[in-house]
Amino acid sequence: MNSPTHQHSSHSGLYHQMMTDPHSKIFQIWVAIINFWIFISCLAIAAETIEPFATEQAHFLLVVEYIAVAFFTVDYLGNLYFAPNRVKYFFSFWGLVDLISILPTFLTMLNLSALQGTKVLRVL
């Protein structure tokens, strides 16, 4: 029987492998999941420009956005946590791209009307 400590270390080892080992199956699955949500997110953003579909399906598109951003947030936080140099990753090109991809949704969720224009950044 596994002790709680052993289970915890095996789980954190799995998360570490998922975020850092490109040769592992779990890493490849995670990358496929992230790529899937990137594709779905792009489709949803494009769909938001088509009326009356955008208005009629606004709730559905919002749910898709929240699910995608949840996956992107886990990916960003995992990359940040497991980065050998977190500050360097945070200010790296891909670190900033990841942050900019999730930040507009979180700012919109805060419902700060002065920051509503940040939703345009999602397209980037």
N, C-alpha and C positions, 0 to 999 in steps of 0.2 A: 504494500500500500504506500502511496506517495504521501510524504508529509506536505503540509501547506507551504513550507519554504521551498521544497523541491518543485511543487506545482507552480509557485510564483516564478521561480527562476526559469522553469521550462517555458512558461508563457512569455516572460520578458525576452527569453532567447528567441522564441518564435517571432515576436514583434521586431526584434533586432534583425533577424534574418529577413523578414518581410520588407524591411525598409532599407537594408544595406547589402544583401547578398544577391547580386544579379544572376548567379548560377543556381539559386534555389527555386524550387517549384512555387513556393508561397510568394516569393518576390515577383515571379513572372505572372502569377495569378493577380496579385495586387496591381501590377502595372497594367494588365489587361482591364481590370475593373476601372482604374483611373482613366484609361484611354476611352473606355466605353462612356463614362460620365462626361468626359471632355466633349465627345461627339454629340451626346444627347444635349448637353448644355448649349453647344453651338446651334443645334437645331432649334432648341427652345428660344434662344435669343433671336434667331432669324424669324421664327414664328411670331414673335412679339411685334414684328414690323408689318404683319399682314392683317388687315382689317377686312371683315369683322371678326375673323378668327381670334385675334389677340384679345378682343373685348369679351367674346363669348367663352373663351377658354382661359381667362385670366387666372382663375383659381388653380386650374390644372398646371399652367405654366409656372405659377408661384411654387407649387408643391415640387415640381421637377427641379426648380432652382434651389430650393432648400435641401433636397436630397443630394443634389450634386455638390452643393457647398459643404454639406456635412462630410462627404467623402474627401473633398479637396482640403477641408480643415484637418481631418485626421492625417492626410498625407503631409500637409505642411508641418503640422506639429510633430509628426514622426520624423520627418527629415530634419527639422530643427533640433529635436531632442537627441537624435543619433549622430548628428554632424560632429566630426572631430573638433571643429572650431565653430561654435554656435554663432558667434558675432560675425565671423567671416561668411557663414552661410546666410545669415539674416540680410547682410548687405550685398550678397552675390546677385548676379543677374537672375538666376532661377529662384533664389529665395525671395527677391522682390516681385518677380512675376507671380509666384505662388501667393504671396501676401496680397498683391493687388487684385488677384482673381477672387479672393474671398472677402476682402475688406468692404467693398461696396454693399454686398448683401447684409453684412452685419450692421453697417451704418444705416441702411434702409430699415432694418428690423428695429433699430433704436427710434425710428420715426422722427429723426431730427430734420425738420423741413429745410434747413439751410444746407444740409448735406445730401438732399435728394438727387442732385445732379451727379453724384458719384456713381449712380447706376450706369451711366454712360461708360465708365471705366471697365465694366464687365466685358464689353466688346473687345477690348484690348486683350 
